[in-house]
Every structure is written in C-alpha cells, then in structure tokens.
C-alpha cells in the first residue's frame, strides 16, 4: 500500500509473512526426543518512506515490527531418566516409558530496513536493501504429559516435569539483498536477485522453564550464512495481462554433520509461474 506525498516523497506500508518453517515426524520414530513437530511463523509490519533526491536515485527506509509464534512437540524419555537418576525405582524402560512436552511461545521484536535503487539508464534499475536482525524474547507455556506411572513418579519426587511458563530467545537474522532489472523490449523485462542471510548469528535454541526444578533445554544449531539466487522475467501480453516465470537456488543454512530434526532442511531449487491481471487503474490481481 502506498501514497505519494509529492513527486519526490512517497509513503508505504507492507504487511507480510517474512518467513515460516516447520516439520512433522511420525510418532514413535527414533528422533522423537529431539522433535515430534515444530513450527515458527512470523508477521511483519513495515511502514516505509522513500525519497527521490535526483531522478535516477530513490532512497527508502523504515522500522520493522515483527510478531513471532513458535510451537514444539517432543517426546520425553522418562524410562532413561528413571534409570539414570532414580536407579529404575519407578520401573521405567528406556525408550518404552515416554511422556511428552508441548511448548507454545509468542513475542514481538523491532528492527529496521534500508534500501536504495539506481537507474543508470531508462530501461535498467539496480537495487540494494538491508534488513536488520530482530531479537525476540518469546514467552509462553510448557505443558508436560507424564505418559504413565514412571513419568508421574519422577514428577512427584523431583518437582520437575510439571506444567509451567517458558521463555526462549529467537534471532531472526539480518539479510542483504541485491537486485537488477532490465527492460529488453517494451513487452519483456528480465530480473535477477541475490540474497545473503546471516544465519550464523543464530547459535542455538534454548527453552528456559519458570519451574527451577526443570533444567533448560538447548539445541545447538551450527548454522552458516547462505545465499538465495533467482532469475526471472515478465512478459506483458497486453495492457491487462502479464506472464511471469523464474527459477531460484536456495542454499541450506544447516551443515550435514550438525543437521537437527527440529530444523530439517536441505539445499532446494525453485520454479515459479505467475499471471498478473490489471482490473483497473488502481486494482491488480497476482496469481502465482
């Protein structure tokens, strides 16, 4: 959504989901103590102001307000805990006396975005933008299910594994984006983009429980910075309709020796097709 104050100043507002990620595993699988299911979703609100100091240059920037929500569900191996901490006093069987833990957290964070475009010639535009890291302090609930007498006994004796509040930190990493577009003909425009995401700043995921008897749970991530590279084009069929197509390469941030089931990802390849329909001077629909 945008509004032109005058020929040099323009105001805009974007409401988007910057990214989302999730995984779900079959019940009873061997890694169920690391992840059963996990998801993260964010919503960004970004008011922006742009300024054109000279006809070929546009500068823009504004704050970013981000809402994040996370959910995790994992199994708890009360059988092994019983054997190691209580010498099997509650009849626990490692891998056979499971309970579960479900966490739900939400939070807000603030950052900023900056950008600039330069038009060296009438049919070519070059752009760069930077989006800062956003540090979330998430808070929510942790709900334990003992699963049977072993878990019930351990919870009673230790004071741990009871429903409580939980907090965690989430760093949404900074990104740097480069882009270029070139109008080859009046009908055909080509695009190329490259995005660097600084995932190495996200070192671990840690859950800290309000119940002091329940120790924190930490998953080290060992992430590395990654590239997303895309090329594409837009073909204007007529004044009302346009076709879009593109392909992209998205490098994984995880390293194979450290890949964790809570962030199950790999290098991926994208193909996109789209249609834009101009319904009026102020209304356009995009399908992809």
C-alpha positions as CSV (number, residue, x, y, z in Angstrom):
1,X,0.0,0.0,0.0
2,X,1.5,3.4,-1.0
3,X,0.7,7.1,-1.0
4,X,2.6,9.8,-3.0
5,X,3.1,13.0,-0.9
6,X,4.6,14.7,-3.9
7,X,6.9,13.9,-6.8
8,X,9.9,13.2,-4.5
9,X,8.4,11.7,-1.3
10,X,6.2,8.5,-1.1
11,X,4.8,6.7,1.9
12,X,4.2,2.9,2.0
13,X,3.1,0.2,4.4
14,X,3.8,-3.5,4.0
15,X,2.2,-6.3,6.0
16,X,3.9,-9.6,5.1
17,X,4.9,-13.0,6.4
18,X,8.7,-12.8,6.1
19,X,9.3,-16.5,6.5
20,X,7.8,-19.6,8.1
21,X,9.2,-23.0,8.8
22,X,8.0,-26.3,10.2
23,X,8.5,-30.1,10.4
24,X,6.4,-33.0,11.5
25,X,7.7,-36.5,12.2
26,X,5.9,-39.9,12.5
27,X,5.1,-40.9,16.1
28,X,7.5,-43.4,17.6
29,X,10.4,-42.5,15.4
30,X,14.0,-42.7,16.8
31,X,14.5,-39.0,17.0
32,X,11.2,-38.2,18.8
33,X,13.1,-36.9,21.8
34,X,14.6,-34.2,19.6
35,X,11.5,-33.3,17.6
36,X,8.0,-34.6,17.0
37,X,6.7,-31.4,15.4
38,X,8.0,-27.9,15.3
39,X,6.9,-24.7,13.6
40,X,7.6,-21.0,13.5
41,X,5.6,-18.3,11.8
42,X,6.2,-14.5,11.7
43,X,4.2,-11.5,10.6
44,X,6.0,-8.2,9.7
45,X,4.5,-4.7,9.7
46,X,6.8,-2.3,7.8
47,X,6.0,1.4,7.3
48,X,8.4,2.9,4.8
49,X,9.2,6.4,3.5
50,X,11.1,6.9,0.2
51,X,12.8,10.0,-1.1
52,X,14.0,10.7,-4.6
53,X,16.9,13.2,-4.3
54,X,17.6,13.1,-8.1
55,X,15.5,11.5,-10.9
56,X,17.8,8.4,-11.1
57,X,18.0,7.6,-7.3
58,X,15.5,6.5,-4.7
59,X,16.3,6.1,-1.0
60,X,14.0,4.4,1.4
61,X,13.8,3.1,4.9
62,X,11.7,2.5,7.9
63,X,11.1,0.4,11.1
64,X,10.1,-3.3,11.1
65,X,7.7,-4.6,13.8
66,X,7.6,-8.4,13.8
67,X,5.3,-10.8,15.6
68,X,6.6,-14.4,16.0
69,X,4.8,-17.6,17.2
70,X,6.5,-20.9,17.8
71,X,5.2,-24.4,18.6
72,X,7.1,-27.5,19.5
73,X,6.0,-31.0,20.5
74,X,8.6,-33.6,21.6
75,X,8.6,-36.9,23.4
76,X,10.3,-37.2,26.9
77,X,12.2,-40.4,27.6
78,X,11.1,-40.9,31.3
79,X,12.4,-44.5,31.1
80,X,16.0,-43.4,30.6
81,X,15.6,-40.6,33.2
82,X,14.3,-43.1,35.7
83,X,17.3,-45.5,35.1
84,X,19.9,-42.7,35.3
85,X,18.5,-40.6,38.1
86,X,16.5,-43.0,40.2
87,X,18.1,-46.4,39.5
88,X,14.9,-47.6,37.9
89,X,12.8,-47.0,41.1
90,X,9.7,-46.3,39.0
91,X,10.0,-49.3,36.6
92,X,11.0,-47.2,33.6
93,X,12.1,-48.8,30.4
94,X,14.4,-46.7,28.2
95,X,12.5,-45.9,25.0
96,X,9.4,-47.5,26.4
97,X,8.1,-45.1,29.1
98,X,7.6,-42.0,27.1
99,X,5.8,-38.8,28.1
100,X,5.6,-35.6,26.1
101,X,6.3,-31.8,26.2
102,X,4.4,-29.2,24.2
103,X,5.6,-25.6,24.1
104,X,3.8,-22.5,22.7
105,X,5.5,-19.1,22.7
106,X,4.9,-15.7,21.1
107,X,6.6,-12.3,21.1
108,X,7.3,-9.0,19.3
109,X,10.6,-7.6,18.1
110,X,11.6,-4.4,16.3
111,X,14.3,-3.6,13.8
112,X,14.7,-1.5,10.6
113,X,15.1,-1.8,6.8
114,X,17.0,0.4,4.4
115,X,17.1,0.4,0.6
116,X,18.2,2.3,-2.5
117,X,17.6,2.0,-6.2
118,X,19.6,3.5,-9.1
119,X,18.6,3.8,-12.7
120,X,21.8,4.1,-14.8
121,X,19.6,4.2,-17.9
122,X,15.9,4.4,-18.7
123,X,15.4,0.7,-19.1
124,X,17.7,-0.6,-16.3
125,X,17.3,-0.5,-12.5
126,X,19.7,-1.7,-9.8
127,X,18.7,-2.1,-6.2
128,X,20.1,-2.9,-2.8
129,X,18.4,-3.4,0.6
130,X,19.4,-4.3,4.1
131,X,17.1,-5.7,6.8
132,X,18.4,-5.7,10.4
133,X,18.5,-8.7,12.8
134,X,15.4,-8.9,15.0
135,X,15.9,-10.3,18.5
136,X,12.8,-11.8,20.0
137,X,12.2,-12.6,23.7
138,X,9.5,-15.2,23.4
139,X,7.3,-16.2,26.3
140,X,4.6,-18.8,26.7
141,X,3.7,-22.1,28.2
142,X,5.2,-25.6,28.6
143,X,2.8,-28.5,29.1
144,X,4.2,-31.8,30.2
145,X,2.4,-35.1,29.9
146,X,3.9,-37.9,32.2
147,X,2.6,-40.6,29.9
148,X,2.3,-43.2,32.7
149,X,3.4,-44.2,36.2
150,X,7.1,-43.7,35.5
151,X,6.7,-40.1,34.5
152,X,4.2,-39.5,37.3
153,X,6.6,-40.8,39.9
154,X,9.5,-38.8,38.6
155,X,7.5,-35.6,38.5
156,X,6.3,-36.2,42.1
157,X,9.7,-36.9,43.5
158,X,11.8,-34.3,41.6
159,X,9.3,-31.5,41.3
160,X,10.2,-31.2,37.6
161,X,8.1,-32.1,34.5
162,X,5.1,-30.1,35.6
163,X,3.2,-27.5,33.5
164,X,4.9,-24.2,33.8
165,X,5.8,-21.0,31.9
166,X,8.7,-20.9,29.5
167,X,10.8,-18.3,27.7
168,X,13.2,-18.5,24.8
169,X,15.2,-16.3,22.5
170,X,14.8,-16.1,18.8
171,X,17.1,-14.2,16.5
172,X,15.7,-13.5,13.0
173,X,18.9,-13.0,11.1
174,X,19.8,-9.9,9.1
175,X,19.6,-10.0,5.3
176,X,21.3,-8.2,2.4
177,X,19.6,-8.2,-1.0
178,X,20.9,-7.2,-4.4
179,X,18.7,-6.9,-7.5
180,X,18.7,-5.8,-11.1
181,X,16.0,-5.4,-13.8
182,X,16.4,-4.7,-17.5
183,X,13.6,-4.0,-20.0
184,X,14.8,-5.8,-23.1
185,X,11.7,-4.8,-25.2
186,X,8.6,-2.9,-24.4
187,X,6.9,-6.3,-23.6
188,X,9.8,-8.2,-21.9
189,X,11.6,-7.4,-18.7
190,X,14.3,-9.6,-17.1
191,X,15.2,-9.8,-13.4
192,X,17.9,-11.2,-11.2
193,X,18.2,-11.2,-7.4
194,X,20.7,-12.4,-4.8
195,X,20.0,-12.5,-1.0
196,X,22.6,-13.2,1.7
197,X,21.1,-14.3,5.0
198,X,23.4,-14.2,8.0
199,X,22.2,-17.4,9.8
200,X,25.5,-17.7,11.7
201,X,24.1,-15.2,14.2
202,X,21.5,-17.8,15.3
203,X,23.6,-20.1,17.5
204,X,21.1,-22.2,19.4
205,X,17.5,-22.7,20.5
206,X,17.1,-22.6,24.3
207,X,14.0,-23.2,26.4
208,X,14.2,-21.8,30.0
209,X,11.4,-23.0,32.3
210,X,9.9,-21.0,35.1
211,X,10.0,-24.1,37.3
212,X,13.5,-24.2,38.7
213,X,13.4,-28.0,39.0
214,X,13.2,-28.4,35.2
215,X,16.6,-27.8,33.6
216,X,16.9,-25.6,30.4
217,X,16.7,-27.5,27.1
218,X,19.2,-26.3,24.5
219,X,19.7,-27.3,20.8
220,X,22.9,-26.1,19.2
221,X,22.4,-25.2,15.5
222,X,25.8,-24.6,13.9
223,X,24.2,-22.6,11.1
224,X,26.1,-20.9,8.3
225,X,25.3,-17.8,6.2
226,X,23.5,-18.8,3.0
227,X,22.7,-17.4,-0.5
228,X,19.4,-17.4,-2.3
229,X,19.8,-16.6,-6.0
230,X,17.0,-16.1,-8.5
231,X,16.4,-15.2,-12.2
232,X,13.2,-14.5,-13.9
233,X,11.2,-12.5,-16.5
234,X,7.9,-10.7,-17.1
235,X,6.1,-10.6,-20.4
236,X,3.4,-8.1,-21.0
237,X,0.8,-9.9,-23.2
238,X,-1.4,-6.9,-23.5
239,X,-2.3,-3.8,-21.3
240,X,-4.3,-6.0,-19.0
241,X,-2.4,-9.3,-18.6
242,X,1.2,-10.2,-18.0
243,X,3.0,-13.6,-17.5
244,X,5.9,-14.2,-15.0
245,X,8.3,-17.0,-14.7
246,X,11.5,-17.7,-12.8
247,X,13.9,-20.1,-11.1
248,X,15.9,-20.0,-8.0
249,X,18.7,-21.7,-5.9
250,X,18.3,-21.7,-2.2
251,X,21.4,-22.9,-0.2
252,X,20.8,-24.7,3.1
253,X,22.0,-23.0,6.2
254,X,22.5,-26.2,8.1
255,X,25.6,-28.3,7.9
256,X,25.2,-32.0,7.4
257,X,27.2,-33.2,10.5
258,X,25.0,-30.9,12.7
259,X,21.6,-31.2,11.0
260,X,18.9,-31.4,13.6
261,X,15.4,-32.7,13.1
262,X,13.9,-29.6,14.6
263,X,15.3,-27.7,11.5
264,X,15.0,-30.3,8.8
265,X,16.2,-28.6,5.6
266,X,18.4,-29.0,2.6
267,X,19.5,-27.1,-0.4
268,X,16.5,-26.5,-2.6
269,X,15.6,-25.4,-6.2
270,X,12.6,-23.3,-7.0
271,X,10.5,-22.9,-10.2
272,X,7.7,-20.2,-10.3
273,X,5.0,-19.2,-12.7
274,X,2.6,-16.4,-12.4
275,X,-0.1,-14.2,-14.0
276,X,-0.9,-10.6,-13.3
277,X,-4.3,-9.2,-14.2
278,X,-4.9,-5.4,-14.3
279,X,-8.6,-4.9,-13.5
280,X,-8.5,-1.1,-13.2
281,X,-6.1,1.8,-12.8
282,X,-5.9,1.1,-9.1
283,X,-6.5,-2.7,-8.8
284,X,-4.3,-5.6,-9.9
285,X,-4.6,-9.3,-9.1
286,X,-1.5,-11.5,-9.0
287,X,-1.6,-15.3,-9.2
288,X,1.5,-17.5,-8.7
